[in-house]
Amino acid sequence: MAAAGAGRDVDAEGLPPGPWTPEQLAGAISQIGKNRSGIELRTVQLWFQDNQKGISAQNIRWLARIFGCGDTHATSEWQVALSAAQSRTTSKRREKRAASPTPETVVDRENRQTPDAINDVETPRGEAKNLALITDELFKGPSLTLPIIVWVCCGTLWFVAYAVGTHDITYRVSDSFPKQVGFFWSPSWIIGEMILLPMVLMSVSDTLKSWTGPSRNSLLSAINSSPQSWGRRLVEHSLAFKLILVVCTVGIFFLQWAGVYLLPLLDGETDSSMIDWLLVAIKRPDVISTPAAIMVSFLAFLYSGLLYWLYFSSLLLLYVVVSDFSDIVALRSYRELATVSDYEIGEHILLSLFRCAALGSLIALTIKVNAAYLLTDAATITKWFVHDAQYALGWHEEPWRFIHDDASPFFTSFLLLVLTCSVFMICAKRLLKSFVAADITGAYNALMRRQLSSTLIKMACVLGVLALGFGSAGRFYGFSIVVCISVVTGLWSLSWKPRISAEDAYGD
C-alpha cells in the first residue's frame, strides 16, 4: 500500500503522485491532530525493511487513518485489514523459523527467557532460600495477611496491658495533678502501629504483586534481551535485608529495651522524665510490679522490633521494584518502543512509594508527639493539644511547660522520618531519570511532562508539610495547629489517583 501511494493526494488524472517514502509517511502521521506525540523517522524506516519487529497496534491505527484519507468507515476497514495482515505475517515468520531454524535462532531459543520465567523467584543451586526471598513471599501473600499479624500481636499487647492494669493509669507529676500515661492513650501504639503501619504493608503488598505479575510482564514483552530475573535481583540485596533484621533485633529490640526499660526497672529509678505505661511501675508499684513490667516491656519491644522490621523491609522492597523498573526500561532498543502503559506502570510505583513515605512520616509524627507529651506537665494528650491551641490564640493565660526538656527521646522518630524521606527521594529521582531517558510515548509530550512535574512538586510539598509538623511538635506554643494541618494534608494526599492514561496521551 505504501508503494502504491494509498492515501496520498491524487493529481488531475486521479492518480497518486508516487509511492510513500519513509520521510513523507512519518510527516503525514505526525500531522494527525490526535497524535500529539508524533513518530520518529527511524520507526517508519524500519517498516520499509525486512525486520522482525512488525508494527505496533497504535501505529497501525495511524496508518489506517492515512490510507483511509480520514474517512471513519474507510479507516475502520483499513485498520481491520492491516491488523489481519500483521497477524498473517507474524504467523508466517514463526512457521518459517520453526521449519528451518538457524544457529542464531537455536541459541536465541536456548538463552532467551519468557516474561514468566524471568519473573520466577529462583534460588541459586546449593544455597538455602535466603531472607530476601522469604520476605518477598511474605509480602506477596494476601494483602491482609501482614496487617492481621500486626493486629493480632497488638491485640495481645492490649490484653496484657489491660490485665496488668497499665491500659489506663496515671501518676502524680507533682502534688497538683495526675498525668495519664496509659497504653490506650498512646498515639504511637494505637494510631501509628494499629492503623498507619497496616496501611503501608497493604500498599507495598499490592504494588509488589502488581509489579511481579502483569506490570513486569508488560514491559518484558517489548524487549528482546533477557534482564535479570526478579529472584536474582532480590538475592543481590540479601545483605541489606539481613542488616535490617540485625538492626531491628539488636538495636531496636534488645539494646533499646535493655537500656531504656530493663535497667531502670531493675534499679527502681530512672534518669528520664519520660514515664510511660511501662516505666510507670517505678511510680506506681501498687498497680504493676517490677517483674510484671519487665515481662510486658519485653513483649512490647519484641513486637516493636517486628513492626520496624516489616516497615524497613517494605521500604527496601519498594527500592528493589524501582531499580528493576529502571533497568528494564533502560533495555529498550528504540525510543518508540516506550509506551504510555510504561508511564502508567511507573506512575503507579511512584504513587505507592509516596503513600508509604506519607504514612511513614505520620508514624514518625505520632511517635514524637507521644514522647513530647510525656515530657510535659499536661494531664492528657488531648488537653495538651487544646491548651496549646488556646494559649496560641490568646484564649488561655497560662502556657504549658516541659517537666524536663530532653531531645533524646525524639532520636528514634527523627531517624525514621529521615530514612523514609531519603528512600522516597532516591527512588523518585531514579524513576524520573527513567522517564526522561526512555522518553515515554516516543516524544515525551508536553502533557505528560507537565503532569509528572506537577505530581512530584505536590508530593514534595506534602512531605515538606509533614516534616514541618514533625519539627514543630512541642517546640513552640501553637504547634498543635501546625501538627493538625500537617496531619490533614498527609491524609488528604493518600486519596490521590493517577491522572495520565492512554486516552490523555493519544486522544479518543
PyMOL commands that set and color helices and strands:
alter all, ss='L'
color gray80, all
select helices_A, chain A and resi 22-30+41-47+57-67+72-99+103-111+115-119+131-139+145-164+183-185+187-220+230-236+238-267+280-283+290-330+335-337+340-374+381-392+408-438+446-472+479-493+502-506
alter helices_A, ss='H'
color red, helices_A
select strands_A, chain A and resi 170-172+178-180
alter strands_A, ss='S'
color yellow, strands_A
deselect
rebuild
show_as cartoon
